[in-house]
Amino acid sequence: MKWLFIIVTVFYVIKATNGQQRKKDGQSLSERVQQLTDMNLKRSVLRFNGNKFRDYVKTTPRNYSVIVMFTAMAAQRQCAICRHANDEFQIVANSFRYSQIYSNKLFFALVDFDEGPDVFQMLRLNTAPVFMHFPPKGKPKQSDTMDIQRIGFAAEAIAKWIAERTDVQIRVFRPPNYSGTVALVMLFAVVAGFLYLRRNNLDFLYNKNCWGIGAVFFCFAMVSGQMWNHIRGPPFVHKTSSGGVAYIHGSSQGQFVLETYIVMVLNAAIVLGMILMTEAASHKGDVRKRRILSIVGLVLVATFFSLVLSIFRSKAHGYPYSFLFK
């Protein structure tokens, strides 16, 4: 009986010690999963500070993956693309949350610099946004950090990267956007109203200059990549690792919205130069004026074509040709 009493006493002491140690170290795996699931029912993307990041992402063991977006959305941080990246991240998280493949094996989280600066310091992050995958076992590898410089951070690109890291195939569902439809209806209404008011004088419809200007602007929009922007939804600009802002995408496989406008303006300047040279050659009149028009046109074509070629060289690495500008 004495030995039995000693064994029972030692058993309860060990059990109590383990319970205190578990309480000290953190919650059990099942408790953490349940809490993450409960929080996930309220919002698709969980907001973590330093403590929550350590409790739910760094604590082991884990039987779930966590996709974390590290961002800095406060106005004073001047992260021009963080909010756009957050919108795309929310779309992916919502698509997973409300899909049939939803489970407690994958969670989406966000760590803002102002809420978890210690996390940024722990992971040695000096830029934002950054998307990282924390696997159930082991430490994140280099491939667990999404290369947004190469593939961007559109919702479809994020979903594809997640599928490569977790084998979870997320079908992206974007919320309906009626702004384009409304704008188109308003445009047709304005055109119809204008034609109705001018119904007694429609000679302007036969004006070649109007149709020519419209065709030129349509060409500008198409050759500059506006349709690509509409399909892929790229960011407006991108913040580099050195803290600057990139206006031109470094790869021929991507572009920024502002880059589209820049190329459009450069193409317009080239066309303007060609028009000036054509006008100078075809019209008769003051020779000095025609000479000035031709010189200005030539300068415009040479300068802005060189800029377009320089941009192409920066995107198509290894392209050997240049003119005026490297």
Order of alpha helices (4+ residues) and beta strands (2+ residues): alpha-alpha-beta-alpha-beta-alpha-beta-alpha-beta-alpha-alpha-alpha-alpha-alpha-beta-beta-alpha-alpha
